[in-house]
Amino acid sequence: MPEILVGMVIMIALGWIIIRVRNKKLMIQTGGWILISLALLYTLFVLEFVLAFLKEGAMQAALVMGGIFGFLAILVWVLIYRFVLTGKSKHHD
């Protein structure tokens, strides 16, 4: 059941990104889409990694590894938001 929730979170994030790009009329290059895809996959990896530790009963390992890898995932998303998702639009108003 938790895997379904993780998948829903990833799909909601992807939907939000696509809606934001369309509404803001952003021009994202292929490299930007590759970075977004890699960040989504990394986030999925981190969430599934923590879930696997929790299923094994290793609460402390889930907390430590989730904290380390989760911090890196948050840092990656902040950088993507700053440099990719707030880029120049197609129409200069």
C-alpha positions as a LaTeX table, in Angstrom:
\begin{tabular}{lrrr}
\hline
Residue & $x$ (\AA) & $y$ (\AA) & $z$ (\AA) \\
\hline
Met1 & 0.00 & 0.00 & 0.00 \\
Pro2 & 2.73 & 2.57 & 0.77 \\
Glu3 & 4.24 & 1.96 & $-2.68$ \\
Ile4 & 0.99 & 3.13 & $-4.25$ \\
Leu5 & 1.19 & 6.35 & $-2.22$ \\
Val6 & 4.78 & 6.90 & $-3.31$ \\
Gly7 & 3.75 & 6.43 & $-6.94$ \\
Met8 & 0.88 & 8.88 & $-6.46$ \\
Val9 & 3.24 & 11.48 & $-4.99$ \\
Ile10 & 5.64 & 11.12 & $-7.93$ \\
Met11 & 2.82 & 11.39 & $-10.48$ \\
Ile12 & 1.35 & 14.45 & $-8.72$ \\
Ala13 & 4.80 & 16.07 & $-8.79$ \\
Leu14 & 5.16 & 15.32 & $-12.50$ \\
Gly15 & 1.67 & 16.70 & $-13.18$ \\
Trp16 & 2.47 & 19.87 & $-11.21$ \\
Ile17 & 5.66 & 20.37 & $-13.21$ \\
Ile18 & 3.87 & 19.94 & $-16.56$ \\
Ile19 & 1.05 & 22.30 & $-15.53$ \\
Arg20 & 3.55 & 24.91 & $-14.31$ \\
Val21 & 5.53 & 24.73 & $-17.56$ \\
Arg22 & 2.36 & 25.16 & $-19.65$ \\
Asn23 & 0.86 & 27.96 & $-17.52$ \\
Lys24 & 4.11 & 29.95 & $-17.35$ \\
Lys25 & 4.90 & 29.17 & $-21.01$ \\
Leu26 & 8.41 & 28.13 & $-20.05$ \\
Met27 & 10.99 & 27.08 & $-22.61$ \\
Ile28 & 12.72 & 24.09 & $-21.06$ \\
Gln29 & 15.54 & 22.57 & $-23.08$ \\
Thr30 & 16.03 & 18.82 & $-23.39$ \\
Gly31 & 18.69 & 18.93 & $-20.70$ \\
Gly32 & 16.21 & 20.47 & $-18.28$ \\
Trp33 & 13.71 & 17.68 & $-18.91$ \\
Ile34 & 16.46 & 15.11 & $-18.38$ \\
Leu35 & 17.38 & 16.73 & $-15.05$ \\
Ile36 & 13.72 & 16.76 & $-13.99$ \\
Ser37 & 13.37 & 13.09 & $-14.95$ \\
Leu38 & 16.51 & 12.13 & $-13.05$ \\
Ala39 & 15.35 & 14.09 & $-10.00$ \\
Leu40 & 11.98 & 12.31 & $-10.08$ \\
Leu41 & 13.71 & 8.94 & $-10.31$ \\
Tyr42 & 16.08 & 9.86 & $-7.48$ \\
Thr43 & 13.16 & 10.98 & $-5.32$ \\
Leu44 & 11.38 & 7.70 & $-6.06$ \\
Phe45 & 14.57 & 5.84 & $-5.10$ \\
Val46 & 14.86 & 7.70 & $-1.79$ \\
Leu47 & 11.22 & 7.11 & $-0.84$ \\
Glu48 & 11.36 & 3.41 & $-1.74$ \\
Phe49 & 14.71 & 3.10 & 0.05 \\
Val50 & 13.20 & 4.44 & 3.28 \\
Leu51 & 10.12 & 2.22 & 2.88 \\
Ala52 & 12.34 & $-0.85$ & 2.43 \\
Phe53 & 14.19 & $-0.08$ & 5.67 \\
Leu54 & 10.91 & 0.47 & 7.50 \\
Lys55 & 9.54 & $-2.85$ & 6.25 \\
Glu56 & 12.66 & $-4.59$ & 7.55 \\
Gly57 & 12.15 & $-2.96$ & 10.94 \\
Ala58 & 15.31 & $-0.86$ & 10.73 \\
Met59 & 13.80 & 2.40 & 11.96 \\
Gln60 & 17.12 & 4.06 & 12.79 \\
Ala61 & 18.63 & 3.15 & 9.42 \\
Ala62 & 15.54 & 4.52 & 7.66 \\
Leu63 & 15.86 & 7.77 & 9.59 \\
Val64 & 19.59 & 8.22 & 8.98 \\
Met65 & 19.64 & 7.20 & 5.33 \\
Gly66 & 16.37 & 8.99 & 4.64 \\
Gly67 & 17.80 & 12.12 & 6.22 \\
Ile68 & 20.99 & 12.01 & 4.18 \\
Phe69 & 19.48 & 11.07 & 0.83 \\
Gly70 & 16.33 & 13.10 & 1.49 \\
Phe71 & 18.38 & 16.24 & 2.10 \\
Leu72 & 20.17 & 15.69 & $-1.20$ \\
Ala73 & 16.82 & 15.20 & $-2.97$ \\
Ile74 & 15.47 & 18.44 & $-1.50$ \\
Leu75 & 18.66 & 20.26 & $-2.53$ \\
Val76 & 18.35 & 18.93 & $-6.10$ \\
Trp77 & 14.69 & 20.04 & $-6.31$ \\
Val78 & 15.51 & 23.52 & $-5.00$ \\
Leu79 & 18.21 & 23.88 & $-7.65$ \\
Ile80 & 15.92 & 22.57 & $-10.40$ \\
Tyr81 & 13.16 & 24.94 & $-9.33$ \\
Arg82 & 15.58 & 27.86 & $-9.25$ \\
Phe83 & 17.41 & 27.24 & $-12.52$ \\
Val84 & 14.98 & 25.23 & $-14.68$ \\
Leu85 & 11.41 & 25.92 & $-13.60$ \\
Thr86 & 11.78 & 29.70 & $-13.26$ \\
Gly87 & 13.41 & 30.13 & $-16.65$ \\
Lys88 & 12.51 & 32.52 & $-19.39$ \\
Ser89 & 9.07 & 32.28 & $-20.94$ \\
Lys90 & 8.30 & 32.05 & $-24.65$ \\
His91 & 6.66 & 35.49 & $-24.64$ \\
His92 & 8.55 & 38.39 & $-23.13$ \\
Asp93 & 5.88 & 40.63 & $-21.57$ \\
\hline
\end{tabular}
